[in-house]
Every structure is written in structure tokens, then in C-alpha cells.
């Protein structure tokens, strides 16, 4: 290594350490002036010797690169959302579920503050920062590497020997003091103030000019290491090591060896949270032991080993000016309260959900009432009560809508259903547009270059009336549309063509059958193997499928017996859309474990836990999280919970090793 390269590396190392001292440890060991002098010296050396360029050099934090289009990237490891709890009883119920699933009562937890910002996933390889992706929908997000590189509390090169390749999860936040200063500058410049720190932080990540991002006082608080390496035994230990490697892991994280200690943490921060330099709206509680986390696994939406306790929601009162009605893609009618604008939890609230006719009747909500609005775990605020003392004398009881606000069709409401519906499935504009928007969405057909506004435009121009019509579109039809260039039109048509490769389970979800969500679609695809088998199944056959109840079965029958739906499905087949399980997937599936119920417990060595579960399902078996009389086998690895073993023995459930399971399927 020559002397210039040594000088460059030495300056980079020194400046990285000063950045860490200032932005992570809050303990500056050099003046701003001296720091700038050293940074300029490094810039000159790098400019004179471009052969030593490094994207993770401290000089690259100033930004300036322009990103016109943010690439969508599928997450290597899904970013799940957390289940919310609002009471101590909820936490106690959660602990009981954990103890039952793990077969032990001696659990240890970590307690962390729930930061109110924008979730981010950082990828590191060989101790170097590689890329940053937003949470998106949890399955995929937008790459914002260039912008994230400007946030000085995020290490670009790690300080110590950490895990080799990993992802770091965290929250991009805007500290309250920095937010206030930004707004003060905007007022001086005659610009409108930003509404709240969270939305401003989130919006900053998608600015095209990284130089503008660098000017904003963004910070990043880290809370989870995601890796396949088994270097650490606990979540707390992994975060402590991450802190030593250079990550800004908040010191507020605490270990709790009982649920009572968790309550102490919750009570303390419920009082003290307003003293923090950033916004927080609750506490996240996690099982500390990583092997136990792995054993508990995930539901379709959330990790079983973590839960968020939300602090009591902010509440305000305002005037209800009007009740309007929205039509969803299934025809469901949702009443919406239009309110006198009011500030709530940092945002201006003008609308709130009223849910359904029963809720309006229960609360006796009327036009011109003074109502109490709350923003709890929901994105859309809700009305929780009426201030009857302020009700006007001329007040009249609310009469729920009888006809669709869009097509004027008489609404229907079936017995046992909370919502009213518009039955005009193929003639009601929001239903038509909504079904197509659902079809093209990320979790369904994931069609690039086609968004909700474009769908609405295509429908209004008479180019499409249903999702099958998308496959008839041509570039020359699309180009004349408003704000549509030739390249955009080409991308849209290519995206539609590529969607023909989407697997059957996602296509089934995309069809928009009522009550058939992602998880149900996956079960149905696995069981019936093709759309033909599903649509010709009778009621008894449908409810015989695991977790398919009467309501789902009736909805599938209704869909399958509708001539319009039959025609749509036949058209999709003719275009080459995947309406059956692929030959490759079929080849990997057997009936060797048909109807057998398995519980997987412990640490394994030949297969990962996910590989084990997939092997069970691919061979026709079912997976349960807890032991019961219905359990046929427990696949037991190292460190299986003692009470699980006792319960299995008491119930006479066969306990087999990892090797015995492998022999069983081979």
C-alpha cells in the first residue's frame, strides 16, 4: 500500500470515528472547524487519486447525486408489522400464549421504545454498508441507498468484528429540535410549515436530490439484527454488539425477567416520553432468546415473539359537519364523518371512520354533533363518543343511506353482516376500478408501470372494464392518455405481460374473491392445485379444507357460479395467466404426510426451521404451534421446552428427531 493510499485510509478512519463520537455518542472530540479542514484534505486527495474511490468514504455523506426513479426491491427477509396491545390484560394474554407455545414459564423480555418514524432496512456485507430499502408493504420497498448514505449516525464502515453479512432494521426519525429549526427556516422563507416529524422524515427518504437530504437533521435508531449466523444467543446481546460496531442503538432498551418488569418499563415511559428528544407512541416488547423467537415464528402478518404496547391515544373534540359514504371494491359501504378540521397527534384531521350503521346507531351520532375523535392504532382516526351536552336543539337522528352514492342502486344487508353492500357489481364505477386496482397491487399481480390513477383513467377512456381487459391493451392505445409518454406506455404493457409469470396462489388472491386474503388463497391453491378444481368444488369439499369455514366457502361458491366471473377466468386462461400450480411446484409435493399434524420445536442442524416447515407442507402435512390431542408428531431439536416434552408424553404424541423426519419424507 503506497503512502497516499495510507493517508487516505487514515483520514477516512479518523473522520468516521469523529462522526460516530458526535452523531451516535453525542460526545464531540473535535471542533466543527477542524473536522471540516480534515474533510477538505480528504476530498482533495480523493479527487487527485480517483483509483482509491470508496462509496463509503466520509466525503460521500454530503450527497448531491440525483435519483429520478427509486427502484423497487423485494426484501430478502420480510419486514413484518407488529400486533398492537392497548392494556395490561392484552400483554398478560400474550405472555400466556408464549408460555403455552414454548412449554415454559421462565421467559425473559426486552423492552424498547417504539419510535415514530419511517422503517428502514440496511444491508451490510463484509463490514461495509451496501444498500438501504424502505419498508414498503413489508414484502418489497424502494431502494434509497443514496439518501440514507447522507445520515451521519448510520455507519458506512463497521468499527468491530460483527456478523459477516446481515440486515439492520431501524427507524429513520427527525428529532423534535431539528424539526422545529426546519420549520423556523420555512417561516422565515415564507414557506408552509411541515405538519409533523414522522411524515417529514418519511418524505425526506424519497427526495430526488440527496444533497437536500443531507441538509436535514435526520437520525436513525436501530432495533434489530437479521442474520442467519448464530453468533449471538439473545436479542439484547446482538444489539449490544451492534452498538459496539458503530450503530446507534438507544440506551433505553432494558431487560425484563418478568411481565411485571415490563409493566414497570411501560409505566415509566408513559410518564417520561415527553422528555425525549424524538416522538414515541409506545413500547415494543420482545422475547429475548433468539432460539425461542425462531420457535415461536410468525403469523401471516406479525411475529408471535413481539408485541407493541401503544400509549393511550391522543383525543380531541370537533364538529361533525356531514356524513358521506364510500364504496369499496367488494361493494361494501363505509360511512365517513367529515369534520371541522382539528389538530390531532401532529396531523390535521378532517375525516374519521364511522365503520357501519350499527356504530352510528350505538353512538347516536348526528350531523352538527360535537364528537370526540381518537387516533389509536388505526391510520384513519375514529369517533369514539358524542358530547351530548353540546347537541343542538334542532338535532335529527341519522338515517343511514338506502342507495349507493355512486350508482344509486338500492343497498342490501345480509343477516349477520355489519356492512351494507351495493349489489351492482359490474355497473358501479368504484367497484370496477377497485377490483382492477386490487388485481394489479403488489401483493397480487404486482404489475409495474400501472397505478391506481392510471387504472381509473383507462376505465374512463373506455379501454378497460375489468382486469382481463388489461391483457388486450396495446402501446398505441395507451400513449395518447394524459401524462403518458411512449416509454411509460411501453413499461406498462411489459409489466402486464410479465404478470403472466405470477404464481397461482397470488393470482387467486388477485381475483378479489370476498374473504379470500393472502393466507386463505395460499391454502386453497395448495389444496386444489388449479382454478378449475376450486370453482367446481361443492360446499362440503370446500369446508373440508383446513381453516376454510362456511363464510369463505359460500363466498367462493357465489364467485364460481357467477357467469361474469367464469368468463373473466376463462379469458385470463387464454392469455396465459397462471391459474394452476406449476409443474415444478407439483413435482416437489407429495401426499406422504397427508393429514398428519406436526409441531416443530427446538434448534436444528441439517435443515433450518423454515425448511422443515416447508418440507412438512410440501408432503401434505399440517403445522401447529401448540401440542394437542390432534398432534401426530413433534419434530424435536436441541433445547426443546421441558413442559412441551412432558405434555407430549402425557398425550402419547410421538417425538421424532430431525434425522427421523428426513428419513420419513425420503
C-alpha positions in Angstrom: 0.0 0.0 0.0 1.5 3.4 -1.0 1.8 6.4 1.2 -1.1 8.3 -0.5 -3.5 5.4 0.0 -2.4 5.0 3.6 -3.0 8.7 4.2 -6.5 8.5 2.6 -7.4 5.4 4.7 -6.1 7.1 7.8 -8.2 10.2 7.3 -11.3 8.2 6.5 -10.9 6.1 9.7 -10.3 9.3 11.8 -13.3 11.1 10.3 -15.6 8.1 10.7 -14.6 8.0 14.4 -15.4 11.7 14.8 -18.8 11.2 13.1 -19.5 8.3 15.5 -18.5 10.4 18.5 -20.7 13.3 17.5 -23.8 11.7 16.0 -24.0 8.5 17.9 -22.3 9.1 21.3 -23.2 12.8 21.5 -19.6 13.5 22.6 -17.7 15.6 20.1 -13.9 15.3 20.4 -13.0 17.8 17.7 -14.3 21.3 16.7 -16.5 21.7 13.6 -13.8 23.8 12.0 -11.1 21.2 12.5 -13.4 18.5 11.2 -14.1 20.5 8.0 -10.4 21.1 7.4 -9.7 17.3 7.6 -12.7 16.6 5.3 -11.5 19.1 2.7 -8.0 17.5 2.9 -9.5 14.1 2.2 -11.7 15.5 -0.7 -8.5 16.8 -2.4 -6.7 13.6 -2.0 -9.6 11.6 -3.4 -10.1 14.0 -6.3 -6.4 13.6 -7.2 -6.4 9.8 -6.9 -9.8 8.5 -8.2 -8.3 5.0 -8.2 -8.9 5.0 -4.4 -12.6 5.9 -4.6 -14.8 4.3 -1.9 -18.6 4.8 -1.9 -18.5 4.6 1.9 -15.9 7.4 2.4 -17.0 10.2 4.8 -16.8 12.6 1.8 -19.8 10.8 0.2 -22.1 11.8 3.0 -22.7 15.3 1.6 -25.0 14.0 -1.1 -25.6 15.7 -4.5 -26.5 12.6 -6.5 -29.9 12.8 -8.2 -32.3 9.8 -8.2 -35.2 10.2 -10.6 -36.8 6.8 -10.1 -36.5 4.7 -6.9 -36.1 1.0 -7.8 -38.5 -1.4 -6.1 -36.6 -4.3 -4.4 -38.0 -7.5 -2.9 -36.9 -7.9 0.8 -34.6 -10.8 1.4 -36.3 -11.2 4.8 -39.9 -9.9 5.0 -40.5 -6.9 7.2 -43.5 -7.8 9.4 -45.7 -5.4 11.2 -46.3 -5.7 15.0 -49.5 -6.7 16.8 -50.7 -3.9 18.9 -52.0 -4.0 22.5 -53.7 -1.3 24.5 -53.9 -2.7 28.0 -52.0 -4.7 30.6 -54.6 -7.5 30.1 -53.5 -7.8 26.4 -49.9 -8.2 27.5 -50.8 -10.9 30.0 -52.8 -12.8 27.4 -49.8 -12.5 25.0 -47.5 -14.0 27.7 -49.9 -16.9 28.2 -49.8 -17.7 24.5 -46.0 -17.6 24.6 -45.8 -19.9 27.6 -48.2 -22.4 26.0 -46.3 -22.4 22.7 -42.9 -22.7 24.2 -43.9 -25.0 27.0 -42.1 -23.0 29.7 -42.8 -20.1 32.0 -39.4 -18.6 32.7 -39.3 -16.1 29.8 -37.0 -13.0 29.5 -38.1 -10.0 27.5 -36.5 -6.9 26.1 -38.4 -3.6 26.3 -37.8 -0.9 23.7 -39.4 2.4 22.9 -41.5 2.4 19.7 -40.1 5.2 17.6 -42.4 7.2 15.4 -40.6 7.5 12.1 -40.0 5.6 8.8 -38.9 2.0 8.9 -35.7 1.2 7.0 -33.7 -2.0 6.1 -29.9 -1.6 5.9 -27.8 -4.3 4.2 -24.1 -4.8 5.1 -21.6 -7.2 3.6 -18.1 -7.8 5.0 -18.5 -4.8 7.4 -19.5 -2.4 4.6 -22.8 -0.6 4.0 -24.3 -1.9 0.7 -27.9 -0.7 0.3 -31.0 0.7 2.1 -34.6 -0.2 1.3 -37.8 1.3 2.7 -40.3 -1.0 4.4 -42.9 -0.6 1.6 -45.6 -3.2 2.0 -43.3 -5.5 4.0 -42.6 -7.7 1.0 -40.8 -5.1 -1.0 -39.8 -1.5 -0.8 -37.9 1.3 -2.6 -34.1 1.5 -2.7 -33.0 4.8 -1.1 -29.3 4.0 -0.6 -28.0 7.3 -1.9 -30.2 9.3 0.5 -29.5 7.1 3.5 -25.8 7.4 3.0 -26.1 11.1 4.0 -27.4 10.3 7.5 -24.3 10.6 9.7 -25.4 8.4 12.5 -25.6 5.4 10.1 -22.1 3.7 10.0 -20.8 3.1 6.4 -17.9 1.0 7.7 -18.2 -1.0 10.9 -15.8 -0.5 13.8 -15.5 -4.0 15.2 -15.8 -7.6 14.0 -19.6 -8.1 13.8 -21.5 -10.7 11.8 -20.3 -11.0 8.2 -23.5 -10.5 6.1 -26.6 -9.1 7.8 -29.5 -6.7 7.6 -30.1 -4.0 10.2 -33.6 -2.8 10.9 -34.3 0.6 12.2 -36.4 3.8 12.2 -35.4 7.0 10.4 -36.6 9.8 12.6 -36.5 13.6 12.7 -35.6 14.8 16.3 -38.0 17.4 17.6 -35.4 20.1 18.0 -34.3 19.6 14.3 -37.9 19.6 13.2 -38.5 22.9 15.0 -35.5 24.5 13.3 -36.6 23.3 9.9 -40.0 24.9 10.4 -38.4 28.2 11.7 -36.4 28.4 8.5 -39.5 27.8 6.4 -41.4 30.5 8.2 -38.6 33.0 7.5 -38.6 32.0 3.9 -42.4 32.4 3.7 -43.0 28.7 3.1 -45.7 26.5 4.7 -44.6 24.6 7.8 -44.1 20.9 7.8 -47.0 19.1 9.6 -45.2 16.6 11.8 -41.7 15.0 12.2 -42.8 11.5 11.2 -44.2 12.4 7.8 -41.3 14.8 7.1 -38.7 12.1 7.9 -40.6 9.6 5.6 -40.9 12.2 2.8 -37.2 13.0 3.1 -36.2 9.5 2.0 -37.8 9.9 -1.4 -36.3 13.3 -2.3 -34.6 13.1 -5.6 -31.6 15.3 -4.6 -29.5 13.6 -1.9 -27.8 16.9 -1.3 -31.2 18.2 0.1 -31.5 15.1 2.3 -28.0 15.8 3.7 -29.2 19.2 4.9 -31.9 17.7 7.0 -31.1 16.6 10.6 -32.3 13.0 10.1 -31.3 10.4 12.6 -31.5 6.6 12.6 -32.3 4.4 15.7 -31.6 0.7 15.2 -33.6 -2.1 16.8 -33.0 -5.5 15.1 -30.2 -7.5 13.6 -31.3 -10.0 10.9 -28.8 -12.7 10.1 -28.5 -16.5 9.6 -25.4 -16.6 11.7 -25.9 -18.0 15.2 -23.2 -15.8 16.8 -25.5 -14.3 19.5 -27.9 -16.2 21.7 -30.2 -13.2 22.6 -31.7 -10.2 21.0 -30.2 -7.9 23.7 -26.7 -9.4 23.1 -26.9 -8.8 19.4 -28.0 -5.2 19.8 -25.2 -4.6 22.3 -22.7 -6.0 19.8 -24.3 -3.8 17.1 -23.8 -0.7 19.3 -20.1 -1.6 19.7 -19.8 -2.0 15.9 -21.0 1.6 15.5 -24.8 1.5 15.2 -26.9 4.0 17.1 -28.9 1.6 19.3 -30.8 3.6 22.0 -29.6 3.1 25.6 -33.3 3.0 26.7 -33.6 -0.7 25.8 -34.0 -2.8 29.0 -34.1 -6.4 30.0 -37.1 -7.7 31.9 -37.2 -11.1 33.6 -41.0 -10.9 34.2 -44.1 -9.3 32.9 -44.2 -7.1 36.0 -40.9 -5.6 35.0 -42.3 -5.0 31.6 -45.2 -3.1 33.2 -42.7 -1.0 35.2 -41.0 0.0 31.9 -44.3 0.9 30.3 -45.4 2.9 33.3 -42.1 4.8 33.5 -42.1 5.8 29.8 -45.7 6.6 29.7 -44.9 9.5 32.0 -41.4 10.3 30.8 -41.9 10.0 27.0 -42.5 13.7 26.6 -38.9 14.4 27.8 -37.4 12.5 24.9 -35.8 14.3 22.0 -37.9 12.4 19.5 -41.5 11.2 19.2 -42.5 7.8 20.6 -46.0 6.3 20.7 -45.5 3.1 22.7 -43.2 0.3 23.8 -42.1 -2.8 21.9 -41.8 -6.0 24.0 -39.8 -8.9 22.5 -38.8 -12.4 23.7 -35.1 -12.0 24.3 -33.9 -15.6 23.5 -33.3 -15.8 19.7 -33.9 -19.6 19.6 -37.3 -19.1 21.3 -38.1 -16.3 18.7 -37.4 -18.8 15.9 -39.5 -21.4 17.6 -42.5 -19.1 18.0 -42.3 -17.9 14.4 -44.8 -15.7 12.7 -48.5 -15.3 11.9 -49.4 -14.2 8.4 -48.8 -10.6 9.5 -46.8 -10.4 12.7 -44.0 -12.1 14.7 -45.5 -14.1 17.6 -42.5 -13.2 19.7 -43.0 -9.4 19.8 -45.9 -7.1 20.6 -46.3 -3.3 20.7 -48.0 -1.7 23.7 -49.5 1.6 22.5 -49.7 4.5 24.9 -53.2 6.0 25.3 -54.3 7.6 22.1 -54.5 11.3 21.6 -58.1 12.6 21.7 -59.7 15.9 20.6 -63.3 17.2 20.1 -64.7 18.8 17.0 -67.9 19.3 15.0 -69.3 16.7 12.7 -70.3 18.6 9.5 -71.5 15.8 7.2 -71.7 12.0 6.8 -70.7 10.7 3.4 -70.5 7.1 2.1 -67.6 5.3 0.3 -67.9 2.2 -1.9 -65.2 -0.4 -1.8 -64.2 -2.9 -4.4 -66.5 -5.6 -2.9 -69.4 -3.2 -2.9 -69.1 -2.7 0.9 -70.3 0.7 2.1 -68.3 2.6 4.6 -69.7 5.8 6.3 -67.2 8.6 6.8 -67.5 11.6 9.1 -66.5 14.9 7.6 -65.2 17.0 10.4 -64.3 20.6 11.2 -60.5 20.4 10.7 -58.7 19.9 14.0 -55.1 19.1 15.1 -54.6 15.6 16.4 -51.3 13.8 17.1 -49.4 16.2 14.9 -51.7 16.0 11.9 -54.8 17.9 10.7 -57.8 15.6 10.9 -60.8 16.3 8.5 -62.3 12.8 8.3 -62.9 9.9 10.5 -64.3 6.4 10.0 -67.8 5.6 11.3 -67.4 1.9 10.4 -71.1 0.9 9.8 -74.8 1.6 10.5 -74.6 -0.2 13.9 -71.8 2.0 15.1 -73.7 5.2 14.1 -76.8 3.9 16.0 -74.8 2.7 19.0 -73.1 6.1 19.5 -76.2 8.0 18.3 -74.1 10.2 16.0 -75.8 13.1 14.3 -74.9 16.0 12.0 -73.7 19.1 13.9 -72.8 17.0 16.9 -69.6 17.8 18.9 -67.7 14.5 18.8 -64.6 13.1 20.4 -62.0 11.8 17.9 -59.2 9.4 18.7 -56.2 8.3 16.7 -55.2 5.0 18.2 -53.7 2.0 16.3 -55.6 3.0 13.2 -54.3 5.2 10.4 -57.7 6.7 9.9 -59.0 8.4 13.1 -62.3 7.3 14.6 -65.1 8.9 16.5 -65.4 7.3 20.0 -68.2 9.3 21.6 -70.6 12.3 21.3 -70.7 15.3 23.7 -74.5 15.2 24.2 -74.3 18.3 26.4 -73.5 20.3 23.3 -76.0 18.7 21.0 -78.2 21.4 19.2 -81.9 21.5 19.9 -82.8 21.1 16.2 -80.8 17.8 16.0 -82.3 15.0 14.0 -81.4 11.2 14.2 -79.2 10.0 11.4 -80.9 7.9 8.8 -78.4 5.5 7.1 -78.1 5.6 3.3 -80.5 3.4 1.4 -79.0 3.7 -2.0 -75.4 3.6 -3.4 -73.9 7.1 -3.5 -72.2 6.2 -6.9 -74.8 4.3 -9.0 -78.0 4.9 -6.9 -78.6 1.1 -6.6 -80.6 0.1 -3.5 -78.3 -1.2 -0.9 -78.6 -4.7 0.7 -77.5 -6.1 4.1 -77.5 -9.8 4.7 -78.2 -11.2 8.2 -75.2 -11.3 10.4 -73.2 -8.8 8.3 -72.3 -5.5 9.8 -72.0 -3.7 6.5 -74.4 -2.7 3.8 -73.5 -3.5 0.2 -74.1 -2.2 -3.3 -75.1 -5.3 -5.4 -74.4 -3.6 -8.7 -71.0 -5.5 -9.1 -70.4 -4.8 -12.8 -72.0 -1.4 -13.1 -70.7 0.6 -10.1 -67.6 2.6 -11.0 -65.7 2.4 -7.7 -66.2 -1.4 -7.6 -64.9 -1.8 -11.1 -61.9 0.4 -10.5 -61.3 -1.1 -7.0 -61.2 -4.7 -8.3 -58.7 -3.8 -11.0 -56.6 -1.8 -8.6 -56.6 -4.8 -6.2 -55.7 -7.1 -9.1 -52.6 -5.1 -10.1 -51.4 -4.4 -6.5 -48.0 -5.5 -5.2 -49.3 -8.5 -3.1 -51.3 -9.7 -6.1 -50.2 -9.4 -9.8 -47.6 -6.8 -9.0 -47.8 -5.0 -12.3 -45.1 -2.4 -12.8 -45.9 0.8 -14.5 -49.6 0.7 -13.7 -51.0 2.6 -10.7 -54.5 3.4 -9.3 -54.8 6.7 -11.2 -53.9 5.1 -14.5 -56.5 2.4 -13.9 -59.2 5.0 -13.3 -58.1 6.8 -16.5 -58.1 3.7 -18.6 -61.6 2.9 -17.4 -62.9 6.4 -18.0 -61.5 6.3 -21.6 -63.3 3.0 -22.2 -60.2 1.0 -22.7 -60.9 -1.4 -19.8 -64.0 -2.6 -17.9 -62.4 -5.4 -15.9 -59.0 -6.8 -15.1 -59.0 -9.3 -18.0 -59.2 -6.3 -20.4 -55.6 -5.3 -19.3 -54.2 -8.1 -21.4 -55.8 -6.7 -24.6 -54.1 -3.3 -24.2 -51.6 -2.2 -26.8 -48.9 0.5 -26.6 -50.5 2.7 -29.3 -53.8 2.7 -27.3 -52.1 3.9 -24.1 -49.7 6.6 -25.4 -52.5 9.2 -26.1 -53.5 9.1 -22.4 -52.9 12.2 -20.2 -49.3 12.3 -18.8 -48.4 9.1 -20.7 -45.1 9.1 -22.7 -44.0 6.3 -25.0 -41.6 4.9 -22.5 -44.2 4.8 -19.8 -46.7 3.1 -22.1 -44.1 0.5 -23.0 -43.2 -0.2 -19.4 -46.9 -0.7 -18.6 -47.5 -3.2 -21.4 -44.3 -5.0 -20.5 -45.4 -5.1 -16.8 -48.8 -6.6 -17.8 -47.1 -9.2 -19.9 -44.6 -10.1 -17.1 -47.6 -10.6 -14.7 -48.4 -13.8 -16.6 -45.5 -15.4 -14.6 -47.0 -14.7 -11.2 -47.7 -18.0 -9.4 -51.3 -19.3 -9.0 -51.6 -18.5 -5.2 -51.1 -14.8 -5.9 -53.4 -14.9 -9.0 -56.1 -16.4 -6.8 -55.7 -13.6 -4.3 -55.8 -11.1 -7.1 -59.2 -12.3 -8.3 -60.7 -10.5 -5.3 -63.0 -13.2 -4.1 -64.6 -11.9 -0.9 -62.9 -13.2 2.3 -60.1 -14.8 0.4 -57.0 -13.0 1.6 -53.3 -13.9 1.0 -53.2 -16.7 3.6 -56.5 -18.3 2.5 -55.5 -18.0 -1.2 -52.3 -19.9 -0.4 -54.1 -22.7 1.4 -56.7 -23.0 -1.4 -54.0 -23.1 -4.2 -52.1 -25.7 -2.3 -55.2 -27.9 -1.8 -57.0 -27.6 -5.1 -53.9 -27.1 -7.4 -56.0 -25.3 -10.1 -58.8 -22.7 -10.5 -60.9 -25.4 -12.3 -60.7 -27.7 -9.3 -61.6 -24.8 -6.9 -64.5 -23.5 -9.0 -66.1 -26.9 -9.4 -65.8 -27.9 -5.7 -69.0 -28.2 -3.7 -69.7 -26.7 -0.2 -68.7 -29.9 1.7 -65.4 -30.2 -0.2 -64.6 -26.5 0.5 -65.2 -26.6 4.2 -63.1 -29.8 4.5 -60.0 -27.7 3.7 -58.1 -26.7 6.8 -59.2 -23.3 8.1 -61.9 -22.8 5.4 -65.2 -22.0 7.2 -68.8 -21.6 6.0 -68.5 -17.9 5.2 -65.4 -18.4 2.9 -66.9 -21.4 1.3 -70.2 -19.6 0.5 -68.2 -16.7 -1.0 -66.2 -19.0 -3.3 -69.4 -20.7 -4.4 -71.0 -17.3 -5.2 -67.9 -16.3 -7.2 -67.7 -19.6 -9.0 -71.4 -19.7 -10.0 -71.4 -16.2 -11.5 -71.3 -16.2 -15.3 -69.3 -13.0 -15.5 -66.6 -14.4 -13.2 -66.5 -17.6 -15.2 -66.0 -15.6 -18.4 -63.2 -13.5 -16.8 -61.4 -16.6 -15.6 -61.6 -18.2 -19.0 -60.2 -15.1 -20.6 -57.3 -15.0 -18.1 -56.5 -18.6 -19.0 -56.5 -17.8 -22.7 -53.9 -15.0 -22.1 -51.6 -17.4 -20.3 -52.1 -16.2 -16.7 -51.0 -18.9 -14.2 -54.3 -20.5 -12.9 -52.8 -23.7 -11.7 -49.8 -24.8 -9.6 -46.7 -25.0 -11.8 -45.3 -28.4 -12.8 -42.1 -27.6 -10.9 -44.0 -27.0 -7.6 -46.2 -30.1 -8.2 -43.1 -32.2 -8.6 -41.8 -31.1 -5.2 -45.1 -32.1 -3.5 -46.2 -35.5 -2.2 -49.0 -36.9 0.0 -46.6 -38.8 2.3 -47.7 -36.8 5.3 -51.3 -36.3 4.3 -53.5 -35.0 7.2 -50.6 -35.5 9.7 -50.2 -32.7 12.2 -46.7 -31.7 13.2 -45.2 -29.4 15.9 -41.7 -28.2 15.3 -39.7 -27.4 18.5 -36.0 -26.7 19.3 -32.8 -25.9 17.4 -32.0 -27.9 14.2 -28.7 -28.5 12.4 -29.4 -30.2 9.0 -32.4 -28.0 8.0 -33.5 -24.6 9.1 -36.8 -24.3 10.9 -38.4 -22.8 7.7 -37.1 -25.6 5.5 -38.5 -28.1 8.0 -41.9 -26.5 7.9 -41.9 -26.2 4.1 -41.0 -29.9 3.8 -43.9 -30.8 6.0 -46.4 -28.8 4.0 -44.9 -29.9 0.6 -45.5 -33.5 1.7 -49.1 -32.9 2.7 -48.7 -32.4 6.4 -50.0 -29.6 8.6 -48.1 -27.4 11.1 -49.4 -26.5 14.5 -47.8 -24.1 17.0 -49.0 -26.0 20.1 -49.4 -29.6 21.2 -52.9 -31.1 21.5 -54.7 -34.5 21.0 -54.7 -33.7 17.3 -50.9 -33.6 17.1 -49.4 -36.7 15.4 -45.6 -35.9 15.7 -43.2 -33.5 17.3 -40.0 -32.9 15.4 -37.7 -32.2 18.4 -34.4 -30.4 18.1 -32.0 -29.2 20.8 -33.3 -27.2 23.7 -37.0 -28.2 23.3 -39.1 -26.8 26.1 -39.4 -29.2 29.1 -43.1 -28.7 29.6 -43.7 -29.4 25.8 -42.0 -32.7 26.2 -44.0 -33.6 29.3 -47.3 -32.6 27.6 -46.3 -34.7 24.5 -45.6 -37.7 26.7 -48.9 -37.3 28.6 -50.9 -37.2 25.4 -48.9 -40.0 23.8 -47.7 -37.8 20.9 -44.7 -39.3 19.0 -41.5 -37.4 19.4 -39.1 -37.8 16.5 -35.6 -36.3 15.7 -34.7 -34.2 12.7 -32.9 -37.2 11.2 -36.0 -39.4 11.7 -38.2 -36.8 10.0 -35.8 -36.6 7.0 -35.9 -40.4 6.6 -39.7 -40.2 6.9 -40.1 -37.9 3.9 -37.3 -39.6 1.8 
